[in-house]
Each structure stands twice: as C-alpha cells, then as structure tokens.
C-alpha cells in the first residue's frame, strides 16, 4: 500500500458552481491558506482546481483528486466512471478518490474494473469513499490504499446516521489493517475532531467547517436566532 498522506489534518477545498467561491483563483488560495495553517494534504474536485492547486503548491502538499459527476442511472457521483478515472490519472493529483459504496454505478461499470484499470495505468494511490462496514472491508480486499468514511450518512443505507460516527471509526481502525483509515464527514468542532482522534484515526478530512464560509456564517447566525436575547430584535 502507498503512504502518500501523512498523519494530520487534510482540508477539502471545493466549491460547486452554485456556490459563491466558485471560479477564479479562489480554491488555490484557499488551499494555500490551509497549508499555512498546518494542513498536511488537500482534497479537491475537478481537474481544473486540482491542477491549479498543484501549480500553486509546487509539491508542498499531496492532493487528493476527485471528479463529481451526476448520471441519471446511478446515485454514485464521486469519480463514478472510467471517464473521470482517466481524467484524474492525467491530472496533477497524488491520490485518486472514488465512491466505493456497493451501489450500482453508471452504465453498470464495476468498482473492481475501475480499480484494475487504475492499478494498470497509474502509480497514484487510490482512496475509497465508503459508507458502511461491508464497503470498507470490500475496499480493503480490492487493495485501496485509503478507506475514508466520506459517504457515511449520505447513502440510503446510512441515511440518518449521526456523523462523525465515532463507534464506526473505532471499528474500522480495529478491523481494517491493509488500508489506512481516514475520517471524513460531520467534523464541525474541536470536540468532534478530538473524539475522532480518540477513536484511533490519525488522518482526518475537514471541508465545510473550514472552507465554506456561507455554511460557517449560517451556523453562527442560527445561534443568534435561537437566543432569547436576540429573538424579536431582527427588525429593530
């Protein structure tokens, strides 16, 4: 297994088309800010942003690359088909992340086929974004370098599961040995992070709590709205 990502905080720097930070050189600047803050890696979406970050970083941090693409015949959208896999192989990322859930993929392509193609055509490390224990075990069997809890709570099978799922993280650490376990999803506070680390995981990906200012602002605003001192004063 390849160890590309050191232990520590990995920051997901992404902005979708409908978000205010999309476009321009915002994402590379965000990645640089994360690096200066002590991040040990960056997770990024689209070849454009991956290559822009890499051009700015010049090898200072490893980059996890993915491509989000929706297809009408499948719920899988993180690097779902061979087309996205090939694009990431040609990109400047160091690790390729793809949905490794057991859900049907677009066009009926099998996860095993994508892994085989990756191993035959690149020496980049590969990361499995999983939601369940069975998916983690399957990803380890297929030879993924990293297994990440990215999809937990975001699939039909795990909908409603509270994240971070500390018990789930602990179970993966105890049972997954050939792949390195990474925690991603739901880490919104220092307490959340500490509990994930206490579960035995030493690599954690955080996105929205750091890099989505509209979400961060809304969390603070909600505190105002829920506070009796403020209630009724909005129109003052």
Long-range contacts (C-beta under 8 A, 24 or more apart in sequence): 1-125, 1-143, 1-145, 1-178, 1-179, 1-180, 2-123, 2-125, 2-145, 3-145, 3-180, 4-62, 4-94, 4-95, 4-125, 4-145, 5-40, 5-41, 5-62, 5-64, 5-95, 5-125, 5-146, 5-180, 5-182, 5-203, 6-40, 6-41, 6-203, 7-40, 7-202, 7-203, 8-38, 8-39, 8-40, 8-41, 8-202, 8-203, 9-38, 9-39, 9-40, 9-204, 9-206, 10-39, 10-40, 10-41, 10-42, 10-43, 10-64, 10-182, 10-203, 10-204, 10-205, 10-206, 11-37, 11-39, 11-41, 11-42, 11-43, 11-205, 11-206, 11-207, 11-210, 11-211, 12-42, 12-43, 12-44, 12-184, 12-205, 12-206, 12-207, 12-208, 12-210, 12-211, 13-42, 13-43, 13-44, 13-49, 13-53, 13-207, 13-211, 14-43, 14-44, 14-45, 14-49, 14-207, 14-211, 15-212, 16-45, 16-68, 19-212, 19-214, 20-213, 20-214, 21-211, 21-212, 21-213, 25-52, 27-52, 27-53, 28-52, 28-53, 28-55, 28-56, 29-56, 30-211, 31-56, 31-57, 31-61, 32-56, 32-57, 34-210, 34-211, 35-60, 35-61, 43-97, 43-205, 43-207, 44-93, 47-87, 47-88, 47-90, 47-91, 50-88, 50-91, 50-92, 50-93, 51-91, 51-92, 53-92, 54-91, 54-92, 54-93, 55-92, 62-94, 62-95, 63-92, 63-93, 63-94, 63-95, 64-93, 64-94, 64-95, 64-96, 64-97, 64-127, 64-205, 65-91, 65-92, 65-93, 65-94, 65-95, 65-96, 65-97, 66-96, 66-97, 66-98, 66-129, 71-106, 71-107, 73-104, 73-106, 73-107, 74-103, 74-104, 74-105, 74-106, 74-107, 75-103, 75-155, 75-156, 76-101, 76-103, 76-104, 76-105, 76-106, 78-129, 78-150, 78-151, 79-114, 80-105, 80-106, 80-109, 81-105, 81-106, 81-107, 81-109, 81-114, 82-109, 82-113, 82-114, 82-117, 85-114, 85-117, 85-118, 88-124, 89-118, 89-121, 89-122, 89-124, 93-124, 94-124, 94-125, 95-124, 95-125, 95-126, 95-127, 95-145, 95-146, 96-122, 96-124, 96-125, 96-126, 96-127, 97-126, 97-127, 97-128, 97-129, 97-148, 97-150, 98-126, 98-127, 98-128, 98-129, 99-129, 99-151, 100-128, 100-129, 100-130, 100-135, 100-138, 100-139, 100-142, 100-144, 100-147, 101-129, 101-130, 101-131, 101-132, 101-135, 101-151, 101-155, 102-132, 102-134, 102-135, 102-138, 103-155, 111-138, 111-142, 112-142, 115-142, 115-143, 115-144, 119-143, 127-182, 128-179, 129-184, 131-155, 131-157, 131-158, 132-157, 132-158, 133-168, 133-171, 133-172, 133-175, 136-172, 136-175, 136-176, 136-181, 137-175, 137-176, 139-179, 140-176, 140-177, 140-178, 140-179, 143-178, 144-179, 145-179, 145-180, 146-179, 146-180, 146-181, 146-182, 146-203, 147-172, 147-176, 147-179, 147-180, 147-181, 147-182, 148-181, 148-182, 148-183, 148-184, 148-205, 149-181, 149-182, 149-183, 149-184, 149-185, 150-184, 150-185, 150-205, 151-185, 152-185, 153-185, 153-186, 154-185, 162-186, 164-192, 164-195, 164-196, 166-195, 166-196, 166-198, 166-199, 167-199, 169-196, 169-199, 169-200, 169-201, 170-199, 170-200, 172-201, 173-199, 173-200, 173-201, 174-200, 188-219
